[in-house]
Amino acid sequence: MGALRRLDGLSAIDAGTKGCLAIRATVENRTVRRDAGERERFAACRHEEGFMMAT
């Protein structure tokens, strides 16, 4: 899938920026998968000990 963001080739970026990009990529991938109805791939974005809260 070309629409999903990947973090390959980021060796020249500092750790803080790399962490921020990783969070952003996870959120974007999660959103794309949720909106596309890809339940199994959507679940893969979740941490094993994580939980979801809605307001």
Backbone hydrogen bonds, N-H to C=O, Kabsch-Sander energy under -0.5 kcal/mol:
donor,donor_aa,acceptor,acceptor_aa,energy
4,L,1,M,-0.6
10,L,7,L,-0.6
13,I,10,L,-1.4
18,K,14,D,-2.4
19,G,15,A,-2.3
20,C,16,G,-2.1
21,L,17,T,-2.5
22,A,18,K,-2.0
23,I,19,G,-2.1
24,R,20,C,-2.4
25,A,21,L,-2.7
26,T,22,A,-2.1
27,V,23,I,-2.4
28,E,24,R,-2.7
29,N,25,A,-2.8
30,R,26,T,-2.5
31,T,27,V,-2.3
32,V,28,E,-2.5
33,R,29,N,-2.5
34,R,30,R,-2.5
35,D,31,T,-2.7
36,A,32,V,-1.8
37,G,33,R,-0.5
37,G,34,R,-1.1
38,E,33,R,-2.2
39,R,37,G,-1.7
42,F,38,E,-2.6
43,A,39,R,-2.3
44,A,40,E,-1.0
45,C,42,F,-1.4
46,R,43,A,-1.4
50,G,47,H,-1.5
